[in-house]
Amino acid sequence: MKRRTWLTATCSALASATTAPSLLQSIAAPLPTPSPLPTPWSSSASQNEVGWIDAHVHVWPKLSTTYPLAKDYKPTDVVPSSFTPEELFQLCRLAFVQRVVLIQMSFFGFDNRYMLDSIARYPKFLSGVAIVDHESKDLRETMVRLRAEGVRGYRLYANAKNVSGWKNNPSIKELFRICAETNQAACLLSDPEALPEIESFVEQYPDTTVVIDHFSRIGMRGKVETKDLDALKRLARFKKTFVKTSAFYALGEKKAPYKDLLPMIKSLRDSFGAERLMWASDCPYQVQEPHKYEDSLALIRDLSDFLSDTEKKRILSGTAEQVFFQA
């Protein structure tokens, strides 16, 4: 499902490490320093020492010949018209988010250059998830090179039709093997219907880190179905499988403060543990009116009263650091 299709459906339904440098220092023309926000819980550590990580953000520039669209996309698909790292940092600094995982935007297909150029500009603050042609004969060389350029994962479109073919697809199997060998992650944009096939496939690759994006989009159609959540929870038996608690704007009631998603988050915490959950905003879509960046962060930081301070810190920074910012 294209991003534009997903967003159309959503709109219809609406009708950290202590040594990490401050993200504020990365902006060439800094904004006025905001007033410090209160520490979100009782920990003695300061907010700057915690250093949240946003584990899922897309960036792109205004259309140009430098970064052309992939052949399957047209200019009207690009909404908003741009979302650059500098625009992102204005949001991050107010929320004390210090590092970000960039996800290659589908607009550009296998051309990861804008994401890589962004990482090269801000290597202390950004990591990346690329999209590659897994049928390519030089897949291994490409993945090794991209890792050296700051990539720590590879996005796969894991709908039920695609995943059903993976068991007979040597190139997908090779991608999973290379991910394990190079300590990179297979990052799955999946639908709930694909989870049984994903479970069967992932079982064959216990050494591969697997990340499920956006709760596997459970609740995209409005209701969080128990059978879908149970299917996602069955992946918890694979110790290298992680789940992004993200894209709150697009799931369940699709209205801030998103408290209807708390039972799903709690259930996943009980199954996976906080150490295999990671928060992410899915910007820029999380900041399209009426949604706000702070509301996404607040759901974990302030409203998840079933989480301990240690669990919140893990979900807001520790898990993403482990998966996407390792050397």
N, C-alpha and C positions, 0 to 999 in steps of 0.2 A: 504494500500500500504506500503510495507516495505521501510525502509529508503534507502536501497541499490537500490531498483527499482526506487525510486524518483530521487536519485542522478544520476542514469544511464540516465534517461530521461533528466535531466538537462544538463548533459555533452553533450548529443547528440545535444541539442539545442544550445550549445555554439559553437560546432565544430568550598531621600537621606538626609539622615538626617544630620544636622550640627554636631551632636555629634558622628557620626559614626567614629570609629577609622580608620586610614589609612590602606589600604590593603597591603601597602608596609611592614608594621610591621609583617605581617602574614607569611612571607617567611623565613624559617629557614636559608637559605644561600642566602641572598639578592643579586640581581644584582647591578651593579653600578647605583646610582641614576640618572635618566634621567634629562636633562635640562627641566625646567618648560615649558609647552606648553602655548601659549597665551590664555587668557580668550576668549572663543568662541563668546561672545557677550558683550554688554555694561554694564551688571550688575555689581554692586559694589562688589558683593560676589566673593570671590576667588574660583578657580576651586576645591580646596580641600573641601571647605565648601559646594559646590554643591553636589559632590559625586554621580556620575552616577551609575545606576543599570542596569546590563545586565540581562534581564528577561528570557533568554532561552539559556542554554548551556548544552551540554551533556559531561560527563566525563567517562572515563573507563581506567583501567590499561592494561598493557600487559597481554596476556592470561596466566592464571594460574589455578591450581586446587582450589585455594582459592575462586575465583569468576568465576565459570564455566558458559559457555554459556547456554542459554535456548535450549531445545531440537530441536527447529525449525531452529536453526542457526548453521553455521559452521565457522571455522576459517577464511575462505576467505571472509566472510561477514564483518569482522572487519577491516574497513578502515577509518582512519589510524590505525596503530597497537595499538596506545594508545593516550589518551588525558587526562592528569591528572590535578587536580586542580593547581599543581605547574606550569605546562605548560601554563595553562590558565592565571595565575597571571602575567606571563611575558608580556602577551598582555594587561591585564587590567591596569597595573601600568603605561604603556606608554600612555594610553588613559584616565587616572584618573577615571577609573571605580572602585568603591570601594566595591560594593556588587554584588552578582550573584545569580540567581535562577537556580538551577540544575534540569534538567529534566531526569527522569529515562530512561536509554538507553534500547531500545527494545531488544538488544542482551541478556539481563539478565532476561527478562520476569518479573515475580512477585518477583524476588529476588532483593530487593532494597538495599542490604547490602553495596555495594560499594558507592553508593550515600550517604547513611546514615553515613557510616564511614567517608566520606569526610566532611559532615556537622559537625560531632562530632569533627573533627580536627580543623575546622575553623568556629565555631558556630556564631561568630560575623559578618561573611562575606557571609555566604551561607544559602540559604533556599532551599526547595526541592518540587518537584512534583513527586509523586510516581505512580507506576502502581500496582493495586491490583486486586485480583480475586473477582469481584463483586458478584459472585455466592457463595462465601464462607459463611458458617453459622456464622462465627465470624467476619463479615465485620465491624460491629460497633466497636467492641473491637480493631480490627486492625487499623481502621482509628483514633481512639482516641489515641492509642499508638504511631502511626506514627506522629500525630500532636505534641506529647510531644518530639519527636526526631527531630523536625524541618521541618516537611512536612506541606505544606500549600495548596496543591492541588493534584488532581488525574487525570492522563491522560486517555482519552478515544479515541479510534480510531473510528472517527465519519464519516465513508464513508456512502454513501446513503443506501447501503444494511443494514449496522449495525443499523443506526438510524431509519430506517423504522420499525425495530422490537422493539424499545425501548418502544413504547406505550403499548406493551403487555409483558413487561419484569419487573416483580416485583423487581428484584435485582438492576436494573439500577435506578428505581424510588427510592429505598431505599438509594442508594448512593447519589442521589441528595438531599434527605431529610437530611441525615447525614451531608452532606457538609454544608447545611444551619444551622443546629443545632450547628456545631462545628466551624463555621466561616472558612471553607476551600472552595476551588474552584474546580468546574468541568472544566477541561481544555481539549478542544476539538481539536484534529487534524482532521480537516474536509476538505472535498472537496466542491467545489461550488455547486455541484448537491445535496448535503445533506442539504443545508441551509433552504429550505422550511420546511422540516420535523423537523429540529432543531428549527425553529421558533415556530412551533406548539407544540413541546415538552416543550421548555423552558417557554412558556406561563403558563404552569401548576405549575411552581416552581419560583415564583417571588422573593422569599427570598434566592434563591441559587445564589451565585456568579458563573458566567460562563465566561470563557476566551476562545476566539477563536484564535488559533495559526496561525501565518503566513498569515494573511489576509484571512483565509480559503483557502489558496493556490490558490487564484485568480491570474491568469497570469502565472501559472505553465506551461501551454501549449504555452505560448508566448504572447498572446494578453490579455489585461485586458478587459473582456467582460462587457459591460454596464449592462446586465441583471444579471450577477453574482454579480457585485458591488451593484446593487440595492437590491438584495436579502440579502446581508450582512448588508446593511444600515437599512433594516427593523428591524433588531435586536436591533437597537438603542432605540426602545420604551421600552425595558427592562432595567431598570436603574441599574441593577447589572450585566449587560453583558459588557465585555471589549474585546478589540481587540489588539493583538500583531502586531505591524508594524515591521516585521522581515523577515529573510531569503531572503534578497534582491538578493543574488547571484542566486536564483532559480526561480525568477519571471520576467515576462516581457522580456526585451532584455537581461537580465542576464549579464549585463556588467556594471562595475563601470564607472561613479559615480552613476548609477542607477536613473538618473533624470527622466527617463520615468515613474517611480513609483510615482513621486510627485503629479500628479493630483489625483491619488487614495488616497494618504495620506490626501490631502486637502479635498477631498470629505468626507472622514471618519471623519476628524476633524469637518467639518460642521455638520455632523449628530450626532456623539457621543460626541463631545467636546474633548479637549486635556486630560481632566481628566479621560477619559475612554480608552485612547490609551497608549500603553507602547512599548518602543523600546526594541529590543532584537537582538542579533547577529546570533543565531543558530550555534555557534561554536561547534565542530571544522570545520564544513562544510563551514563557511564563510571565513575561512583562508586557504582553499585549492587553490592552484594556478589556475588562476591569481588573486584570490580575496584576500582582505586584511581587517583586523579588523577595521582599521581606516576609510576605505571607508564606512563601514556600519554606524558607528557613525556619520560620517560627513554628511550623507544624511539628518539627522534630525538636527544636531547641526549647520551646516554651509549653507546648500543648501535649506532648507525649509523656504524661505524668507516670506512666508505667515503666519508663526508662530511667535507670540510674544515671547519675552524672557521668560515670565512666562509660556507660553504654551510649549516651548522647555524643560524647567526645569521639567514640569509636565510629559511629555512623556519620558524624559530621566531618571527620578528618582521617581517623586512623585506618579505616578499611581502604579508602581510596589511595592513601599514601602507600599502603602495602602493595596494591595491585598496579597502580599507574605511575608511581614516582620512585620505584626502586632503581638502583644504579644499573 
